[in-house]
Amino acid sequence: MSGRRRSASPPPRNRDSGSRAEYSRGSGRRYDEDRTSRGYDEGRGSSSRQGNRDRDHGYGRSEYSERDRERERAKDRERYDRRQGSRDRDGRTRRSASPRRRSSRPDSRSRSPSPTNKAKPDFKPSGLLAAETNTVRAVNGDSTVLKYNEPPEARKPVLSWRLYVFKGSEQVELLHIHRQSAYLFGRDRLVADVALDHPSCSKQHAVIQYRFIQQKDEFGVSKGAVKPFIIDLESTNGTHVNDEAIPVSRFYELKASDVIKFGQSTREYVLLHEEAG
């Protein structure tokens, strides 16, 4: 108890150095304990004037607090490096020490803007030139566009083909169809080579076309010949050969003695040539 009372009372200030030395020699232990306590208070952040004076002279620093500050500085530098690694300044990217996984999605900044869809030129034939070429104009100003064009293999026939027109059992007309390579049948008299007056027939109903084709004889020898074909021009009521409807827009080969009918007309057109007659 007496020792604590002595350490609590500071040494008198009006004593000389000899008396202070005696005090130190007499109570050196207590004096050292006071210095240790002041250093401990300084390590804990004491704000006493003596602790501040010793801190200014470099006495009583805590090694534990210095390690903590160094550790905090290292953490700050690491966080700064991470932030800098995720930024891109002036085109220069500072990557962090740990590699980052790249995303599979494309970067929107690297994608170029999609080009606008412009209409591409279409060089396909419009059909206007063909329509103008196939247009037939009358003297009175009327015009009709032909629905049919002759194929490249079109030829004039060698044989003198004829059409015998019958109405019932009576022959009413004889048509010579060997002077040109094709004959158009229909109600439009402006373009039709053979006029059809029955209302069930179309304006451009059918065409008899002579074509040069290659055929083989009985010995297997190939030779060319000009033969008659008929084609229906998508008529309303169709075309019949020997009482059978022929396919639309396809060539159908004709032979001697074939009977042709157009639409619902009762007239019969019998195909013959001189050798067959």
C-alpha positions as CSV (number, residue, x, y, z in Angstrom):
1,M,0.0,0.0,0.0
2,S,2.8,2.4,0.8
3,G,4.5,1.6,-2.5
4,R,1.5,2.7,-4.5
5,R,1.2,5.9,-2.6
6,R,4.8,6.8,-3.4
7,S,4.4,6.0,-7.2
8,A,1.3,8.1,-7.3
9,S,3.1,11.3,-6.0
10,P,5.5,12.8,-8.6
11,P,8.9,13.9,-7.5
12,P,9.2,17.5,-6.3
13,R,10.2,19.9,-9.1
14,N,12.3,22.3,-6.9
15,R,14.7,19.6,-6.0
16,D,18.2,19.7,-7.5
17,S,19.7,17.0,-9.6
18,G,21.3,15.3,-6.6
19,S,18.0,14.9,-4.9
20,R,16.4,13.6,-8.2
21,A,19.2,11.1,-8.5
22,E,18.5,10.0,-4.9
23,Y,14.9,9.7,-5.8
24,S,15.8,7.6,-8.8
25,R,18.2,5.4,-6.8
26,G,15.8,5.1,-3.9
27,S,12.8,4.3,-6.1
28,G,14.3,3.3,-9.4
29,R,11.8,0.5,-9.8
30,R,8.8,2.6,-9.4
31,Y,10.3,5.2,-11.8
32,D,10.8,2.5,-14.4
33,E,7.2,1.3,-13.8
34,D,5.9,4.8,-14.5
35,R,7.9,5.0,-17.8
36,T,6.5,1.6,-18.8
37,S,3.0,2.6,-18.0
38,R,3.4,5.8,-20.0
39,G,4.6,3.7,-23.0
40,Y,1.7,1.4,-22.6
41,D,-0.7,4.3,-22.6
42,E,0.9,5.7,-25.7
43,G,0.5,2.3,-27.5
44,R,-3.2,2.4,-26.6
45,G,-3.5,5.9,-28.1
46,S,-3.4,7.9,-24.9
47,S,-3.7,11.7,-25.4
48,S,-1.6,12.7,-22.4
49,R,1.0,15.4,-22.9
50,Q,3.7,13.2,-21.7
51,G,2.7,10.5,-24.2
52,N,2.6,13.0,-27.0
53,R,6.0,14.3,-26.1
54,D,7.4,10.7,-26.1
55,R,5.7,10.0,-29.4
56,D,7.4,13.1,-30.9
57,H,10.7,11.8,-29.8
58,G,10.0,8.3,-31.2
59,Y,9.5,6.5,-27.8
60,G,7.0,3.9,-27.0
61,R,5.7,3.0,-30.6
62,S,3.7,-0.2,-30.9
63,E,5.0,-2.8,-33.3
64,Y,1.6,-4.4,-33.5
65,S,0.0,-1.2,-34.9
66,E,2.7,-0.9,-37.5
67,R,2.0,-4.4,-38.8
68,D,-1.7,-3.6,-39.0
69,R,-1.0,-0.4,-41.0
70,E,1.2,-2.3,-43.4
71,R,-1.5,-5.0,-43.8
72,E,-4.1,-2.3,-44.5
73,R,-1.9,-0.6,-47.0
74,A,-1.4,-3.9,-48.8
75,K,-5.1,-4.5,-48.9
76,D,-5.7,-1.0,-50.3
77,R,-3.1,-1.6,-53.0
78,E,-4.8,-4.9,-54.0
79,R,-8.2,-3.3,-54.2
80,Y,-6.8,-0.5,-56.3
81,D,-5.2,-2.9,-58.6
82,R,-8.5,-4.8,-59.0
83,R,-10.4,-1.6,-59.9
84,Q,-7.7,-0.5,-62.3
85,G,-7.7,-3.9,-64.0
86,S,-11.4,-3.7,-64.8
87,R,-11.1,-0.3,-66.4
88,D,-9.9,0.8,-69.7
89,R,-8.4,4.2,-69.9
90,D,-7.1,5.6,-73.2
91,G,-7.0,2.2,-74.8
92,R,-4.6,0.8,-72.2
93,T,-5.9,-1.9,-69.9
94,R,-4.1,-2.7,-66.7
95,R,-4.9,-6.3,-65.8
96,S,-4.9,-7.5,-62.3
97,A,-2.7,-10.3,-61.1
98,S,-5.5,-12.8,-61.1
99,P,-6.8,-13.6,-64.6
100,R,-10.4,-12.9,-65.2
101,R,-12.7,-15.3,-67.0
102,R,-13.9,-13.9,-70.3
103,S,-17.5,-13.9,-71.0
104,S,-18.9,-15.9,-73.9
105,R,-21.1,-13.0,-74.9
106,P,-19.6,-10.8,-77.6
107,D,-18.6,-7.3,-76.5
108,S,-21.0,-4.7,-77.7
109,R,-18.2,-2.2,-78.1
110,S,-16.3,-4.4,-80.6
111,R,-19.4,-5.2,-82.7
112,S,-19.7,-3.1,-85.8
113,P,-23.2,-1.8,-86.6
114,S,-25.2,-4.1,-88.8
115,P,-25.5,-2.8,-92.4
116,T,-28.9,-1.7,-93.5
117,N,-30.7,-4.0,-95.8
118,K,-30.7,-2.4,-99.2
119,A,-32.8,-3.6,-102.1
120,K,-30.6,-5.7,-104.4
121,P,-31.1,-5.2,-108.2
122,D,-33.2,-7.7,-109.9
123,F,-32.0,-8.6,-113.3
124,K,-34.7,-11.2,-114.0
125,P,-36.8,-10.6,-117.1
126,S,-40.0,-8.8,-116.3
127,G,-41.9,-10.0,-119.3
128,L,-42.7,-6.5,-120.5
129,L,-40.4,-6.8,-123.5
130,A,-41.8,-10.2,-124.5
131,A,-45.4,-8.8,-124.0
132,E,-44.5,-5.9,-126.3
133,T,-43.0,-8.3,-128.9
134,N,-46.0,-10.6,-128.8
135,T,-48.6,-7.8,-129.0
136,V,-50.7,-7.8,-132.1
137,R,-52.4,-4.6,-133.0
138,A,-55.3,-4.1,-135.4
139,V,-56.0,-1.3,-137.7
140,N,-58.8,0.1,-135.5
141,G,-56.4,0.3,-132.5
142,D,-57.3,-3.0,-130.7
143,S,-54.4,-5.1,-129.5
144,T,-54.0,-8.6,-128.2
145,V,-51.0,-10.3,-126.5
146,L,-50.2,-13.7,-127.8
147,K,-50.2,-16.5,-125.2
148,Y,-48.0,-18.8,-127.3
149,N,-44.5,-18.7,-128.8
150,E,-43.1,-21.3,-131.2
151,P,-40.3,-23.5,-129.9
152,P,-36.8,-23.6,-131.5
153,E,-37.5,-26.9,-133.1
154,A,-40.5,-25.5,-135.1
155,R,-40.4,-26.5,-138.7
156,K,-42.7,-26.3,-141.7
157,P,-44.2,-29.7,-142.5
158,V,-43.0,-31.8,-145.5
159,L,-46.4,-33.5,-145.9
160,S,-49.5,-31.7,-147.0
161,W,-51.6,-31.9,-143.8
162,R,-55.3,-31.1,-143.9
163,L,-58.3,-30.8,-141.5
164,Y,-61.7,-32.0,-142.6
165,V,-64.4,-30.3,-140.6
166,F,-67.6,-32.2,-139.9
167,K,-70.8,-31.1,-138.3
168,G,-72.6,-34.3,-137.6
169,S,-72.2,-36.5,-140.7
170,E,-71.8,-33.5,-143.0
171,Q,-68.5,-32.0,-144.1
172,V,-68.7,-28.3,-143.8
173,E,-65.1,-27.1,-144.4
174,L,-61.6,-28.2,-145.5
175,L,-58.5,-26.5,-144.0
176,H,-55.0,-26.8,-145.5
177,I,-52.6,-26.5,-142.6
178,H,-49.2,-27.2,-144.2
179,R,-48.2,-23.7,-145.4
180,Q,-46.7,-22.6,-142.0
181,S,-45.2,-24.2,-138.9
182,A,-48.0,-23.4,-136.5
183,Y,-51.7,-22.7,-136.5
184,L,-53.6,-20.9,-133.7
185,F,-57.3,-21.9,-133.0
186,G,-59.6,-19.5,-131.0
187,R,-62.4,-17.0,-131.0
188,D,-60.1,-13.9,-131.3
189,R,-60.0,-13.3,-135.0
190,L,-57.3,-10.8,-134.6
191,V,-54.7,-13.5,-133.8
192,A,-56.4,-16.8,-134.6
193,D,-55.4,-18.6,-137.7
194,V,-58.5,-20.8,-137.5
195,A,-61.5,-19.1,-136.1
196,L,-63.7,-20.9,-133.6
197,D,-67.2,-19.5,-133.2
198,H,-68.6,-21.6,-130.4
199,P,-69.0,-19.7,-127.1
200,S,-67.4,-22.5,-125.1
201,C,-64.1,-22.0,-126.9
202,S,-61.5,-19.6,-125.6
203,K,-60.1,-16.6,-127.5
204,Q,-56.7,-18.4,-127.8
205,H,-57.7,-22.0,-127.3
206,A,-55.1,-24.3,-128.8
207,V,-52.2,-24.5,-131.3
208,I,-51.2,-27.2,-133.8
209,Q,-47.4,-27.0,-134.0
210,Y,-45.0,-28.9,-136.4
211,R,-41.8,-29.9,-134.7
212,F,-38.6,-31.5,-135.9
213,I,-37.8,-34.4,-133.6
214,Q,-35.4,-37.3,-133.6
215,Q,-36.8,-40.8,-133.8
216,K,-35.5,-44.3,-134.2
217,D,-36.7,-46.7,-136.9
218,E,-37.2,-50.5,-136.6
219,F,-33.5,-51.0,-137.0
220,G,-32.6,-48.6,-134.2
221,V,-31.3,-46.0,-136.5
222,S,-32.0,-42.4,-135.4
223,K,-33.3,-40.0,-137.9
224,G,-35.2,-36.7,-137.9
225,A,-38.7,-36.0,-138.9
226,V,-41.3,-33.2,-138.8
227,K,-44.4,-34.2,-137.0
228,P,-47.6,-32.5,-135.9
229,F,-48.4,-31.8,-132.2
230,I,-51.3,-30.0,-130.5
231,I,-51.1,-28.0,-127.3
232,D,-53.9,-26.6,-125.2
233,L,-53.4,-23.0,-124.1
234,E,-55.1,-23.4,-120.7
235,S,-58.5,-23.1,-122.2
236,T,-61.7,-23.0,-120.2
237,N,-63.3,-26.2,-121.5
238,G,-60.2,-28.0,-122.8
239,T,-59.3,-29.8,-126.0
240,H,-60.1,-33.4,-126.8
241,V,-58.4,-35.8,-129.2
242,N,-60.4,-39.0,-130.0
243,D,-62.8,-38.1,-127.2
244,E,-60.0,-37.8,-124.6
245,A,-58.9,-34.6,-122.9
246,I,-55.3,-33.8,-123.6
247,P,-53.0,-32.4,-120.9
248,V,-52.8,-28.6,-120.5
249,S,-49.8,-26.7,-121.8
250,R,-48.1,-29.8,-123.0
251,F,-47.4,-31.0,-126.5
252,Y,-49.5,-33.9,-127.6
253,E,-48.5,-35.8,-130.8
254,L,-51.1,-36.1,-133.5
255,K,-51.4,-38.9,-136.0
256,A,-53.3,-39.3,-139.2
257,S,-57.1,-39.9,-138.8
258,D,-57.1,-38.3,-135.3
259,V,-60.4,-36.5,-134.4
260,I,-60.0,-33.1,-132.6
261,K,-62.7,-31.3,-130.7
262,F,-62.5,-27.8,-129.1
263,G,-64.5,-27.0,-126.0
264,Q,-68.1,-28.2,-126.1
265,S,-68.4,-27.7,-129.8
266,T,-69.9,-30.6,-131.8
267,R,-67.7,-29.9,-134.7
268,E,-65.1,-32.5,-135.4
269,Y,-61.7,-31.8,-137.1
270,V,-60.2,-34.9,-138.7
271,L,-56.5,-34.7,-139.5
272,L,-55.3,-36.3,-142.7
273,H,-52.5,-35.8,-145.3
274,E,-52.3,-36.7,-149.0
275,E,-50.5,-40.0,-148.5
276,A,-53.1,-41.1,-145.9
277,G,-55.9,-40.0,-148.2
